[in-house]
Amino acid sequence: MTAVVILNWNGAAMLRRFLPTVVRHTAGADIIVADNASTDNSLQVLREEFAGVRVITLPQNYGFAEGYNKAFEALRDEGYTHYVLLNSDVEVTPDWLSPLTACLDAHPDVAACQPKVLAHYAPERFEYAGAAGGYIDRDGYPFCRGRLFGRVERDEGQYDQSADIFWATGAALVIRREDWEGAGGLDGRFFAHDEEIDLCWRLRSRGRRIVCVPESVVLHVGGGTLPKDNPRKTYLNFRNNLLMLYKNLPEDRLASVMRRRRWLDAVAWCRFVFTGDWGNAKAIRRARRDYRRMRADFVRERAENLRLTTVTHIAEIYDHSLLSAYYLRRKRTFSALNF
């Protein structure tokens, strides 16, 4: 049994636009909307226009991470074997779910998988948040098959093979319930951004595989909650990335990575200052300050992660600097990395 859960917050327009495709093209699964205490007319839209869709009403806006934790907690005793996290701004295509669940059924060592994610505004291109599967470099910078930094490739079939990946996008993520619960779900303290990478890192370090299944295709709008250059997004990305590194890096790599990140984050801060973007410059400073303040709260989780680690070298981590490859060696596509 599979539960497809769409987390919604003030997304009535998105529900009207994209939920019909989910209802039409999703067979053999229950469709559930978990509402994060919306203040728009989302609940009215669901009640009047999608009577067959189950609704879980959450008492407050928990954010992306804890919102999904609360939603799946409510479903814990209902016999589901697979959970699906699906953004409200995703348009699914016919039979999108079957290749994903089939992958899990055929490969017991695979904990989670994602489809190929294309841009809704330009379906010939990959979408930024997920593309054809995610990876990170040695310093924690995420990238994808089909996307390095802000450069997104055209989909020309170059990544149409299933592949092991480091992280699967939270925009359309299928995961075994037992793996979700065994890894502890998403870290609610992240609120939003990098939470799915953190979850996938825990799974990979414990010997579980993550896979992109490009036979399944979805189209993602992206940036529906926070625009790309919003200082709030910058703050969450920098803070959560540092927390994720602290939680998951092996002891012999932690100090060197964090030392490099201090310099690299300072360079990013300077770039915003020199361009007059004071909002994002302040966001980086606040993110680093709050990382230092919050770090002590993650000591126990770090110790637990290291205790449960069975894979000391994860093949899907790019053991070089993506910044150097992209800006100095002019490697502008995933294939050019020879990774």
C-alpha positions as CSV (number, residue, x, y, z in Angstrom):
1,M,0.0,0.0,0.0
2,T,1.3,3.4,-0.9
3,A,0.3,6.8,0.5
4,V,0.9,9.8,-1.7
5,V,1.0,12.8,0.6
6,I,1.0,16.4,-0.6
7,L,1.9,19.0,2.0
8,N,0.0,22.2,1.5
9,W,0.3,25.7,3.0
10,N,-1.8,28.4,1.4
11,G,-1.6,26.7,-1.9
12,A,-5.2,26.7,-3.1
13,A,-4.2,27.9,-6.5
14,M,-1.6,25.1,-6.8
15,L,-4.1,22.5,-5.7
16,R,-6.6,23.6,-8.3
17,R,-3.9,23.5,-11.0
18,F,-2.0,20.3,-10.2
19,L,-4.0,18.0,-7.9
20,P,-6.3,16.9,-10.8
21,T,-3.2,15.4,-12.6
22,V,-2.3,13.5,-9.4
23,V,-5.9,12.2,-9.1
24,R,-6.1,11.3,-12.8
25,H,-2.7,9.6,-13.2
26,T,-2.1,7.9,-9.8
27,A,-3.4,4.3,-9.6
28,G,-3.1,1.9,-6.7
29,A,-2.3,4.5,-4.1
30,D,-4.2,6.7,-1.6
31,I,-3.9,10.5,-2.2
32,I,-3.7,12.6,0.9
33,V,-3.3,16.3,1.4
34,A,-1.7,17.4,4.7
35,D,-2.6,21.0,5.3
36,N,-0.1,23.0,7.3
37,A,-2.7,25.3,8.9
38,S,-3.4,27.3,5.8
39,T,-5.1,30.7,6.1
40,D,-6.3,30.8,2.5
41,N,-9.3,28.9,1.1
42,S,-7.3,25.6,0.7
43,L,-9.6,23.6,2.9
44,Q,-12.7,24.9,1.2
45,V,-11.2,24.0,-2.2
46,L,-10.4,20.5,-1.1
47,R,-13.8,20.0,0.5
48,E,-15.8,21.3,-2.5
49,E,-13.6,20.3,-5.5
50,F,-11.7,17.2,-4.3
51,A,-14.2,15.2,-2.2
52,G,-12.4,12.0,-2.9
53,V,-9.0,13.2,-1.5
54,R,-8.4,12.6,2.2
55,V,-7.3,15.6,4.2
56,I,-5.1,15.7,7.3
57,T,-5.5,19.0,9.1
58,L,-2.4,20.1,11.1
59,P,-2.9,22.6,13.9
60,Q,0.0,24.9,12.9
61,N,2.5,25.5,10.1
62,Y,5.2,23.1,10.9
63,G,7.2,23.8,7.8
64,F,8.2,21.2,5.2
65,A,10.2,18.8,7.4
66,E,8.1,18.6,10.5
67,G,4.9,18.9,8.5
68,Y,5.7,15.6,6.7
69,N,6.8,14.0,10.0
70,K,3.4,14.9,11.5
71,A,1.5,13.7,8.4
72,F,3.2,10.3,8.3
73,E,2.9,9.9,12.1
74,A,-0.9,10.2,11.6
75,L,-0.7,7.3,9.0
76,R,1.7,5.1,11.0
77,D,-0.9,2.4,11.9
78,E,-2.7,2.2,8.6
79,G,-0.6,-0.5,6.9
80,Y,1.2,1.6,4.3
81,T,4.5,0.1,3.0
82,H,5.5,3.1,0.9
83,Y,5.3,6.8,1.5
84,V,5.4,9.5,-1.2
85,L,6.4,13.1,-0.6
86,L,4.9,15.1,-3.5
87,N,5.0,18.9,-3.7
88,S,1.8,20.7,-4.5
89,D,3.4,22.4,-7.5
90,V,4.2,19.1,-9.3
91,E,2.4,18.0,-12.4
92,V,2.6,14.2,-12.7
93,T,2.5,12.3,-16.0
94,P,0.5,9.1,-16.8
95,D,1.7,6.0,-14.8
96,W,4.4,8.1,-13.0
97,L,4.2,6.1,-9.8
98,S,4.5,2.5,-11.0
99,P,8.2,2.6,-12.0
100,L,9.1,4.0,-8.6
101,T,7.3,1.5,-6.5
102,A,8.4,-1.3,-8.9
103,C,12.0,-0.3,-8.2
104,L,11.5,-0.6,-4.5
105,D,9.7,-3.9,-4.9
106,A,12.5,-5.4,-7.1
107,H,15.5,-4.1,-5.0
108,P,15.2,-4.7,-1.2
109,D,18.4,-2.7,-0.7
110,V,16.9,0.5,-2.2
111,A,15.4,2.7,0.5
112,A,14.1,5.5,-1.7
113,C,13.9,6.8,-5.2
114,Q,12.8,9.7,-7.3
115,P,11.5,10.3,-10.9
116,K,13.2,12.5,-13.5
117,V,12.1,16.0,-12.7
118,L,11.6,18.5,-15.6
119,A,10.8,22.2,-15.4
120,H,7.1,22.9,-15.8
121,Y,7.8,26.3,-17.5
122,A,10.3,24.6,-19.9
123,P,9.7,20.8,-20.2
124,E,12.7,20.4,-22.4
125,R,14.9,21.2,-19.5
126,F,15.6,19.6,-16.1
127,E,14.2,21.3,-13.0
128,Y,16.7,22.8,-10.5
129,A,15.4,20.9,-7.4
130,G,16.2,17.3,-8.3
131,A,16.7,17.0,-12.0
132,A,17.8,13.4,-12.6
133,G,19.1,12.7,-9.1
134,G,21.2,14.5,-6.5
135,Y,24.8,14.4,-5.2
136,I,27.0,16.6,-3.0
137,D,30.7,17.5,-3.3
138,R,33.3,17.2,-0.5
139,D,32.2,20.6,1.0
140,G,28.5,19.9,1.1
141,Y,27.4,21.7,-2.1
142,P,24.5,19.9,-3.7
143,F,24.2,19.3,-7.4
144,C,22.3,17.0,-9.8
145,R,22.5,15.0,-12.9
146,G,21.3,17.8,-15.1
147,R,22.1,20.8,-12.9
148,L,25.3,22.3,-11.5
149,F,24.8,25.4,-9.4
150,G,22.3,27.5,-11.4
151,R,23.1,26.0,-14.8
152,V,20.3,23.6,-15.8
153,E,20.8,21.3,-18.8
154,R,18.4,20.4,-21.6
155,D,16.9,16.9,-21.3
156,E,18.3,15.1,-24.4
157,G,18.1,11.6,-22.9
158,Q,21.6,11.8,-21.5
159,Y,20.4,10.7,-18.1
160,D,17.7,8.3,-19.0
161,Q,19.4,5.4,-17.2
162,S,18.5,4.5,-13.7
163,A,21.4,5.4,-11.4
164,D,22.4,5.3,-7.8
165,I,22.3,8.9,-6.4
166,F,23.2,10.5,-3.1
167,W,19.9,12.3,-2.5
168,A,16.5,12.2,-3.9
169,T,14.4,15.4,-4.2
170,G,11.7,16.1,-1.6
171,A,9.6,17.4,-4.5
172,A,8.8,13.8,-5.5
173,L,10.3,11.2,-3.2
174,V,9.2,7.6,-2.7
175,I,10.5,5.9,0.4
176,R,9.8,2.7,2.3
177,R,8.0,3.3,5.5
178,E,10.4,1.1,7.4
179,D,13.4,3.2,6.1
180,W,11.5,6.4,6.9
181,E,10.9,5.3,10.5
182,G,14.3,3.6,10.9
183,A,16.1,6.8,10.0
184,G,13.8,9.0,12.1
185,G,12.1,10.8,9.2
186,L,13.1,14.4,8.4
187,D,14.8,16.7,10.9
188,G,12.0,19.1,11.9
189,R,14.5,21.6,13.2
190,F,15.6,22.3,9.6
191,F,12.0,23.6,8.9
192,A,12.7,23.6,5.1
193,H,15.7,23.1,2.7
194,D,18.4,20.4,2.8
195,E,16.1,18.2,5.0
196,E,15.8,15.5,2.3
197,I,19.6,15.5,1.7
198,D,20.1,15.0,5.4
199,L,17.7,12.1,5.5
200,C,19.3,10.5,2.4
201,W,22.8,10.9,3.9
202,R,21.6,9.0,7.0
203,L,20.2,6.2,4.8
204,R,23.3,6.0,2.6
205,S,25.7,5.9,5.5
206,R,23.7,2.9,6.9
207,G,24.2,1.0,3.6
208,R,20.8,1.8,2.0
209,R,20.7,2.8,-1.7
210,I,18.9,5.8,-3.3
211,V,18.0,5.6,-7.0
212,C,16.7,7.9,-9.7
213,V,14.2,6.1,-12.0
214,P,13.9,8.2,-15.2
215,E,11.1,6.0,-16.6
216,S,9.0,8.1,-14.3
217,V,8.7,11.8,-15.2
218,V,7.1,14.7,-13.3
219,L,7.1,18.5,-14.0
220,H,7.9,20.8,-11.2
221,V,7.2,24.6,-10.9
222,G,9.7,25.1,-8.1
223,G,10.2,28.2,-5.9
224,G,6.5,28.4,-5.2
225,T,7.0,29.1,-1.5
226,L,10.3,31.2,-1.5
227,P,11.8,32.7,-4.7
228,K,15.4,31.8,-5.5
229,D,17.1,34.9,-4.2
230,N,14.9,35.4,-1.1
231,P,17.0,36.1,2.0
232,R,14.9,33.6,4.0
233,K,15.8,30.9,1.5
234,T,19.5,31.9,1.6
235,Y,19.4,31.8,5.4
236,L,17.8,28.3,5.5
237,N,20.1,26.9,2.8
238,F,23.3,28.1,4.5
239,R,22.3,27.2,8.1
240,N,20.8,23.8,7.3
241,N,23.7,22.8,5.1
242,L,26.1,23.5,7.9
243,L,24.0,21.6,10.4
244,M,23.7,18.7,7.9
245,L,27.5,18.6,7.6
246,Y,28.0,18.6,11.3
247,K,25.4,15.8,11.8
248,N,26.8,13.5,9.2
249,L,30.5,14.1,8.4
250,P,33.0,11.4,9.7
251,E,35.3,12.6,12.4
252,D,38.4,12.6,10.2
253,R,36.7,15.0,7.7
254,L,34.7,17.4,9.9
255,A,37.4,19.9,10.9
256,S,38.9,20.3,7.4
257,V,35.5,20.7,5.7
258,M,34.2,23.2,8.3
259,R,37.5,25.2,7.9
260,R,37.0,25.4,4.1
261,R,33.4,26.3,4.5
262,R,34.2,29.3,6.7
263,W,36.3,30.7,3.9
264,L,33.8,29.8,1.2
265,D,30.9,31.3,3.1
266,A,32.9,34.4,3.6
267,V,33.5,34.6,-0.2
268,A,29.7,34.2,-0.8
269,W,29.1,37.0,1.8
270,C,31.5,39.3,0.0
271,R,29.9,38.7,-3.4
272,F,26.5,39.8,-2.0
273,V,28.1,42.9,-0.4
274,F,29.9,43.9,-3.5
275,T,26.6,43.6,-5.5
276,G,24.7,45.6,-2.9
277,D,22.5,42.7,-1.9
278,W,22.5,43.4,1.8
279,G,19.5,41.2,2.6
280,N,21.3,38.0,1.4
281,A,24.6,39.1,2.9
282,K,22.9,39.5,6.3
283,A,21.2,36.1,5.8
284,I,24.6,34.4,5.5
285,R,25.9,36.0,8.7
286,R,22.8,35.1,10.5
287,A,22.9,31.5,9.2
288,R,26.5,31.0,10.5
289,R,25.7,32.6,13.8
290,D,22.6,30.4,14.3
291,Y,24.6,27.3,13.2
292,R,27.1,28.0,16.0
293,R,24.2,28.6,18.4
294,M,22.3,25.4,17.4
295,R,25.3,23.0,17.0
296,A,25.2,21.8,20.6
297,D,21.6,20.7,20.1
298,F,22.8,18.2,17.4
299,V,25.6,16.5,19.4
300,R,23.4,13.5,20.3
301,E,22.2,13.0,16.7
302,R,25.8,13.3,15.4
303,A,27.0,10.6,17.8
304,E,24.0,8.4,16.8
305,N,24.7,8.8,13.1
306,L,28.3,7.9,13.5
307,R,27.4,4.9,15.7
308,L,25.1,3.5,13.0
309,T,27.4,4.2,10.1
310,T,28.3,1.1,8.1
311,V,29.6,2.8,4.9
312,T,32.6,4.9,5.5
313,H,33.2,5.9,1.8
314,I,30.0,6.8,0.0
315,A,30.6,6.6,-3.8
316,E,27.9,9.2,-4.6
317,I,29.8,12.0,-2.8
318,Y,32.0,13.9,-5.3
319,D,35.4,13.9,-3.5
320,H,36.5,17.2,-5.1
321,S,35.5,20.8,-5.1
322,L,32.5,21.5,-7.3
323,L,33.4,25.2,-7.1
324,S,36.8,24.5,-8.6
325,A,35.4,22.2,-11.3
326,Y,32.7,24.6,-12.3
327,Y,34.5,28.0,-12.1
328,L,38.1,27.2,-12.7
329,R,38.0,24.1,-14.9
330,R,34.8,25.2,-16.7
331,K,33.0,21.9,-16.1
332,R,29.4,23.0,-16.7
333,T,27.5,19.7,-17.0
334,F,27.3,16.7,-14.8
335,S,28.7,14.5,-17.6
336,A,31.8,16.8,-17.8
337,L,32.7,15.9,-14.2
338,N,33.4,12.3,-15.3
339,F,31.9,11.4,-12.0
